[in-house]
Amino acid sequence: MDKKRLIQEYEKYVMPTYARGPLVIVKGQGSKVWDMDGREYLDFFPGWAVSGMGHTHPSVAGALRRQAKKVLHVPNNYYNELQARLARKISQYSFDGKVFFCNSGAESIEAAIKLARMYGSALGKFEIITMENSFHGRTLAALAATGQAKYKQGFAPLPEGFVQAPFNDLEALKTKVSAKTVAVMLELIQGEGGINVARPQYIKEVRSLCDKLGLLLIFDEVQTGIGRTGRMFCYQHYNVEPDVMCLAKSLGGGFPIGAVIAKRNIADTLQAGAHASTFGGSPLACACSLAVFQAIEKERLLANAQKMGEYLYKKLAHLKGKYHIVKEIRGKGLMLGMELGREGKSIYEQCLEKGLLINCAHENVLRIMPRLGVSKSEINKAVRILENVLKMG
């Protein structure tokens, strides 16, 4: 099927829920992808961080092939050895708790919301405070939790029980707490909101406030988790532990999987029948995720993410010094944003034309998030392309 025919098939049979670019990607390896015309691209935004290991990482692809020969799906009313091993691995890298498995970031947020509401139900507490400019997913409850009005248009009435507060503003957060509040949920780095980074003191104060008032602290690490910021989980930069953490995207190395881990004192709040996910934690998904952790350990990818993140930040900061259009560089590790003085869509499109895949969030912030194993030479090439575009204004 040629490209023109394929696009016609999409227009006829696939719902238009995405603003799709002109690429038809047919192959990927590491930081590179190829389109159906054989053109090569450098991918510095691999699937909104889904392919954090890079495309078709050998460990993940090998685990998928081996498991596919054994069993594809095990219903969750039976035991699954790989699920137990993965739950232990997540807990060992984070905090002592129990894990619920699902299939996506939005599902993990939904599970955390249900856990919090069940936790507070006996006391009549159900409200969750989230942040302005946050993004938590596309399902109705996750959408209601999201602090950006543009994503909510046309979907009213949304579920009640969510209150938004300004990000990085403790005093404003305090004014949102009521007798109905059960939890505070936030992203440590707001991705879709424009790479806004939580201040360390703010996170410590939020943790103290939750402890004082008996509120759950939920961290949405769907995008920041699994090495993206140079630590396995972004909260580890802050020396503050959440009560509940949501994961997805890079957790499966390209295979769909989501998870919620909750501390032991609240993990048993959801008993049998209270929540479920038919495909959650399948043998295929767990095999891929275990391979992700194994590769991170074996290839020292956390150290690489930290080192290359610092290198990439310096290269982008150099561009800021040369081009007035660049207002700020911010982020952690390999989750960086370049704020522009004007809209960034045209910059993104010109980079694509020159063979570099990035993203534009919040209208004017270029999101740059290469694979954990990215090399200096790949960074140098990406920055050269970006600079050539910036030169054009």
C-alpha positions as CSV (number, residue, x, y, z in Angstrom):
1,M,0.0,0.0,0.0
2,D,1.5,3.4,-1.0
3,K,1.4,6.4,1.3
4,K,-1.5,8.2,-0.4
5,R,-3.7,5.1,-0.3
6,L,-2.8,4.5,3.4
7,I,-3.9,8.0,4.3
8,Q,-7.1,7.5,2.4
9,E,-7.7,4.3,4.4
10,Y,-7.2,6.2,7.6
11,E,-9.6,9.0,6.6
12,K,-12.2,6.4,5.8
13,Y,-11.9,3.9,8.6
14,V,-10.0,5.5,11.6
15,M,-11.5,8.0,13.9
16,P,-9.8,11.4,13.6
17,T,-8.8,11.7,17.2
18,Y,-5.2,12.6,16.5
19,A,-3.6,15.5,14.5
20,R,-1.3,13.2,12.6
21,G,1.9,14.3,10.9
22,P,3.0,13.3,7.4
23,L,5.1,10.3,8.5
24,V,4.3,6.6,8.0
25,I,6.8,5.0,10.3
26,V,7.6,1.4,9.4
27,K,10.8,0.6,11.4
28,G,12.7,1.7,14.5
29,Q,16.0,0.9,16.1
30,G,17.5,2.8,19.1
31,S,17.1,6.5,18.4
32,K,16.2,6.1,14.8
33,V,13.0,5.5,12.9
34,W,12.4,5.0,9.1
35,D,9.4,6.0,7.1
36,M,7.9,3.9,4.3
37,D,9.9,5.9,1.7
38,G,13.1,4.7,3.5
39,R,14.0,8.1,5.0
40,E,15.7,8.1,8.4
41,Y,14.8,10.3,11.3
42,L,16.4,10.9,14.7
43,D,13.6,10.4,17.3
44,F,14.0,12.7,20.3
45,F,10.5,12.2,21.5
46,P,9.8,8.5,21.2
47,G,6.1,8.0,21.7
48,W,5.6,10.5,24.5
49,A,8.3,8.6,26.4
50,V,6.8,5.2,25.8
51,S,10.0,4.0,24.0
52,G,12.3,5.3,26.7
53,M,14.6,2.4,26.1
54,G,14.7,3.3,22.4
55,H,12.9,1.5,19.6
56,T,12.9,-2.3,19.6
57,H,15.5,-2.6,22.4
58,P,17.0,-6.1,22.0
59,S,16.2,-7.1,25.6
60,V,12.6,-6.1,25.4
61,A,12.1,-7.6,21.9
62,G,13.8,-10.8,23.0
63,A,11.6,-11.1,26.1
64,L,8.5,-10.5,24.0
65,R,9.4,-13.3,21.6
66,R,10.3,-15.8,24.3
67,Q,7.1,-15.1,26.3
68,A,4.9,-15.2,23.2
69,K,5.9,-18.9,22.7
70,K,4.7,-19.7,26.3
71,V,1.4,-18.0,27.1
72,L,0.0,-14.6,26.1
73,H,-2.7,-14.0,28.7
74,V,-3.5,-15.2,32.2
75,P,-6.7,-14.0,33.8
76,N,-6.2,-12.2,37.1
77,N,-8.2,-14.7,39.1
78,Y,-5.2,-17.0,38.8
79,Y,-1.5,-16.4,39.8
80,N,1.0,-15.1,37.3
81,E,4.7,-15.5,38.3
82,L,5.9,-12.6,36.1
83,Q,3.4,-10.3,37.7
84,A,4.7,-11.1,41.2
85,R,8.3,-10.6,40.1
86,L,7.6,-7.3,38.5
87,A,5.6,-6.0,41.5
88,R,8.6,-6.9,43.7
89,K,11.0,-5.1,41.3
90,I,8.9,-1.9,41.3
91,S,8.7,-1.9,45.1
92,Q,12.4,-2.6,45.5
93,Y,13.2,0.4,43.3
94,S,10.7,2.7,45.0
95,F,9.1,2.1,48.4
96,D,7.6,-0.8,50.3
97,G,4.2,-1.3,48.9
98,K,1.8,-3.3,46.8
99,V,1.1,-2.9,43.0
100,F,-2.0,-2.9,40.9
101,F,-1.4,-3.6,37.2
102,C,-3.3,-2.1,34.3
103,N,-2.6,-1.1,30.7
104,S,-2.0,2.7,30.4
105,G,-1.3,5.9,32.3
106,A,-5.0,7.0,32.3
107,E,-5.9,3.6,33.8
108,S,-3.3,4.0,36.5
109,I,-4.7,7.4,37.4
110,E,-8.2,6.0,37.5
111,A,-7.0,3.2,39.9
112,A,-5.3,5.8,42.1
113,I,-8.5,7.9,42.2
114,K,-10.6,4.9,43.2
115,L,-8.1,3.9,45.8
116,A,-8.1,7.4,47.3
117,R,-11.9,7.6,47.3
118,M,-12.3,4.2,48.9
119,Y,-9.7,5.2,51.5
120,G,-11.7,8.3,52.5
121,S,-15.2,6.9,52.0
122,A,-15.8,6.0,55.7
123,L,-15.1,9.7,56.7
124,G,-17.0,11.2,53.7
125,K,-13.8,12.4,52.1
126,F,-13.6,12.2,48.3
127,E,-12.1,15.4,46.9
128,I,-8.7,15.3,45.3
129,I,-6.7,18.5,44.8
130,T,-4.7,18.6,41.5
131,M,-2.7,21.3,39.9
132,E,-3.3,23.9,37.2
133,N,-1.7,23.0,33.9
134,S,-1.5,19.4,34.9
135,F,-2.4,16.5,32.6
136,H,-3.5,13.1,33.9
137,G,-5.2,11.4,31.0
138,R,-8.2,11.2,28.7
139,T,-10.7,9.1,30.6
140,L,-13.5,11.1,32.3
141,A,-12.1,11.0,35.8
142,A,-8.5,11.6,34.6
143,L,-9.8,14.4,32.5
144,A,-11.7,15.9,35.4
145,A,-8.4,15.8,37.4
146,T,-6.5,17.5,34.6
147,G,-5.9,21.2,35.2
148,Q,-6.3,22.4,31.6
149,A,-9.7,23.6,30.4
150,K,-8.9,23.0,26.7
151,Y,-9.0,19.2,27.1
152,K,-12.4,19.3,28.8
153,Q,-14.4,21.1,26.2
154,G,-17.4,19.2,25.0
155,F,-17.3,16.5,27.7
156,A,-19.4,18.0,30.4
157,P,-20.7,17.0,32.9
158,L,-17.4,15.6,34.2
159,P,-17.2,13.6,37.4
160,E,-17.2,15.9,40.5
161,G,-14.6,15.8,43.3
162,F,-11.6,17.5,41.8
163,V,-10.2,20.9,42.8
164,Q,-7.3,22.7,41.1
165,A,-4.6,24.8,42.7
166,P,-1.7,26.8,41.3
167,F,1.4,24.7,40.8
168,N,4.4,25.4,43.2
169,D,2.2,27.5,45.5
170,L,1.7,26.0,48.9
171,E,-0.4,28.8,50.4
172,A,-2.8,28.6,47.5
173,L,-2.9,24.8,48.0
174,K,-3.8,25.2,51.6
175,T,-6.9,27.3,50.7
176,K,-8.2,24.5,48.6
177,V,-8.2,21.9,51.4
178,S,-11.7,21.2,52.8
179,A,-13.3,18.7,55.1
180,K,-14.0,16.6,52.0
181,T,-10.3,16.5,50.8
182,V,-8.8,13.0,50.7
183,A,-5.6,13.5,48.6
184,V,-3.3,15.7,46.7
185,M,-2.2,14.5,43.2
186,L,0.5,16.1,41.1
187,E,3.2,15.6,38.5
188,L,6.7,16.5,39.7
189,I,7.4,17.7,36.1
190,Q,4.3,18.8,34.2
191,G,4.9,17.4,30.8
192,E,1.9,18.4,28.7
193,G,1.8,21.6,30.8
194,G,5.1,22.7,29.3
195,I,7.9,21.0,31.4
196,N,7.2,22.9,34.6
197,V,9.4,21.5,37.4
198,A,8.2,21.3,41.0
199,R,10.4,23.2,43.5
200,P,12.1,21.0,46.1
201,Q,10.9,23.0,49.0
202,Y,7.3,23.0,47.7
203,I,7.3,19.2,47.5
204,K,8.6,18.9,51.0
205,E,6.0,21.3,52.3
206,V,3.2,19.4,50.4
207,R,4.4,16.2,52.0
208,S,4.3,17.8,55.5
209,L,0.8,19.3,54.8
210,C,-0.5,15.9,53.8
211,D,1.0,14.2,56.9
212,K,-0.4,16.9,59.1
213,L,-4.0,16.7,57.7
214,G,-4.0,12.9,57.0
215,L,-4.2,13.3,53.2
216,L,-2.8,10.9,50.7
217,L,0.0,12.2,48.4
218,I,-0.2,10.8,44.9
219,F,2.6,11.3,42.4
220,D,1.7,10.9,38.7
221,E,5.0,9.6,37.3
222,V,3.5,8.2,34.1
223,Q,6.0,10.3,32.1
224,T,8.8,11.0,34.6
225,G,9.2,7.4,35.8
226,I,11.5,4.6,34.8
227,G,14.8,6.6,34.5
228,R,13.5,9.6,32.5
229,T,15.0,12.2,34.9
230,G,18.2,10.3,35.7
231,R,16.8,8.5,38.7
232,M,14.4,5.6,38.5
233,F,11.6,7.8,39.7
234,C,11.6,11.5,39.7
235,Y,10.4,11.8,43.4
236,Q,13.9,10.4,44.4
237,H,15.4,13.8,43.5
238,Y,13.3,15.3,46.2
239,N,13.9,12.9,49.1
240,V,10.1,12.7,49.6
241,E,8.1,9.6,49.2
242,P,4.5,9.5,48.0
243,D,1.7,7.3,49.4
244,V,0.7,6.3,45.9
245,M,2.5,6.5,42.6
246,C,1.2,6.0,39.0
247,L,3.3,4.5,36.3
248,A,3.1,3.7,32.6
249,K,4.7,4.7,29.3
250,S,8.4,3.6,29.6
251,L,7.5,0.9,32.1
252,G,6.9,-1.6,29.2
253,G,9.7,-0.4,26.8
254,G,7.1,0.0,24.1
255,F,4.6,-2.6,25.2
256,P,1.5,-1.3,26.9
257,I,1.4,-1.5,30.7
258,G,0.4,0.7,33.6
259,A,0.8,0.3,37.3
260,V,-0.1,1.8,40.6
261,I,2.0,1.2,43.7
262,A,0.6,2.2,47.2
263,K,2.2,2.0,50.6
264,R,1.3,-1.1,52.6
265,N,-0.8,0.7,55.1
266,I,-3.3,1.7,52.4
267,A,-2.7,-0.9,49.6
268,D,-5.3,-3.3,50.9
269,T,-8.0,-0.6,50.7
270,L,-9.2,-2.0,47.4
271,Q,-10.3,-5.6,48.1
272,A,-11.5,-8.3,45.6
273,G,-14.2,-6.9,43.4
274,A,-13.5,-3.3,44.1
275,H,-11.3,-2.8,41.0
276,A,-10.0,-4.8,38.1
277,S,-8.4,-4.7,34.7
278,T,-8.9,-7.6,32.3
279,F,-5.6,-7.3,30.5
280,G,-3.6,-5.7,33.3
281,G,-0.3,-7.3,34.1
282,S,-0.4,-9.9,31.3
283,P,2.6,-12.2,31.0
284,L,3.6,-10.4,27.8
285,A,3.5,-7.0,29.4
286,C,5.3,-8.1,32.6
287,A,8.0,-9.9,30.6
288,C,8.7,-6.7,28.7
289,S,8.8,-4.6,31.8
290,L,11.1,-7.0,33.6
291,A,13.4,-6.7,30.6
292,V,13.3,-2.9,30.9
293,F,14.6,-3.1,34.5
294,Q,17.2,-5.7,33.6
295,A,18.5,-3.5,30.7
296,I,18.6,-0.4,32.9
297,E,20.7,-2.2,35.4
298,K,23.0,-4.0,33.0
299,E,23.6,-1.0,30.7
300,R,23.8,1.6,33.5
301,L,21.2,3.7,31.8
302,L,20.3,5.8,34.8
303,A,23.9,7.1,34.9
304,N,23.8,7.7,31.1
305,A,20.5,9.6,31.4
306,Q,21.9,11.8,34.1
307,K,25.2,12.4,32.2
308,M,23.6,12.9,28.8
309,G,20.8,15.0,30.3
310,E,23.4,17.4,31.7
311,Y,25.2,17.4,28.3
312,L,21.9,18.1,26.4
313,Y,20.9,20.8,28.8
314,K,24.3,22.6,28.2
315,K,23.9,22.4,24.4
316,L,20.4,23.8,24.6
317,A,21.4,26.5,27.0
318,H,24.1,27.5,24.5
319,L,21.3,27.9,21.9
320,K,19.5,30.1,24.4
321,G,22.5,32.4,24.5
322,K,22.6,32.7,20.8
323,Y,18.9,33.1,19.8
324,H,16.5,35.6,21.4
325,I,13.6,33.4,20.4
326,V,14.6,30.9,23.2
327,K,13.4,32.2,26.6
328,E,14.2,29.3,29.0
329,I,15.5,25.8,29.2
330,R,14.1,23.7,32.0
331,G,13.7,20.1,33.2
332,K,15.6,17.2,34.7
333,G,17.7,14.5,33.1
334,L,16.4,13.6,29.7
335,M,13.1,15.4,30.1
336,L,13.8,18.9,28.9
337,G,11.8,21.8,27.6
338,M,12.8,24.8,25.5
339,E,10.4,27.7,26.0
340,L,10.1,30.0,23.0
341,G,9.0,33.6,22.7
342,R,6.4,32.6,20.1
343,E,4.4,29.5,19.0
344,G,6.5,26.4,18.5
345,K,4.5,24.4,15.9
346,S,6.4,25.8,13.0
347,I,9.7,25.0,14.7
348,Y,8.6,21.4,15.3
349,E,7.4,21.0,11.7
350,Q,10.7,22.3,10.3
351,C,12.7,20.0,12.5
352,L,10.6,17.1,11.2
353,E,11.4,18.2,7.6
354,K,15.1,18.1,8.5
355,G,14.9,14.6,10.1
356,L,14.4,15.4,13.8
357,L,11.3,14.3,15.8
358,I,10.5,16.4,18.8
359,N,7.2,17.7,20.3
360,C,5.6,21.1,21.1
361,A,3.6,21.4,24.3
362,H,1.6,24.2,25.7
363,E,1.8,26.1,22.4
364,N,5.4,27.4,22.8
365,V,7.5,24.8,24.6
366,L,9.6,22.3,22.6
367,R,9.7,19.0,24.5
368,I,12.9,17.0,24.0
369,M,13.0,13.5,25.5
370,P,15.4,11.1,23.8
371,R,15.9,7.5,24.8
372,L,17.8,6.7,28.0
373,G,20.8,5.3,26.1
374,V,21.2,8.4,23.8
375,S,24.7,9.2,22.8
376,K,26.7,12.4,22.5
377,S,26.9,12.1,18.8
378,E,23.1,11.8,18.6
379,I,22.6,14.8,20.8
380,N,25.1,16.8,18.7
381,K,23.2,15.9,15.5
382,A,19.8,16.8,17.1
383,V,21.1,20.1,18.3
384,R,22.6,21.0,14.9
385,I,19.2,20.4,13.3
386,L,17.4,22.4,15.9
387,E,19.9,25.3,15.5
388,N,19.6,25.3,11.8
389,V,15.8,25.8,12.2
390,L,16.2,28.5,14.9
391,K,18.6,30.4,12.6
392,M,15.7,30.7,10.2
393,G,13.7,32.5,12.9
